[in-house]
Amino acid sequence: MSSPSEDAQLNPVPADQIASLAELYDRFAHSLDPFDPDRDKAEQVFEHEIAGWYDMLPTDKKPAIQEFRKAVIVRCKRHLARKKFPSV
């Protein structure tokens, strides 16, 4: 499986939204308690947001939802890395 391109059809996801998605991603992906209800809620909201952005893509240019999700996660991880290590 190939890795998603730099912006793999992420045009409808504004950069300012990546920050809020990154916060949600961080809450569920790096949770210390896998049974924390807040973790589950963050994942649910994250997935819902991604589905909403995916639905706004033009039909003729839609990648698979899995590719779109991976590309969003890559951008979230980059955002989190810049936030934690601003000089990088």
ABEGO torsion letter per residue (X at the ends): XBBBBAABGAAABBAAAAAAAAAAAAAAAABABAABAAAAAAAAAAAAAAAAAAAABBAAABBBAAAAAAAAAAAAAAAAAAAABAAX
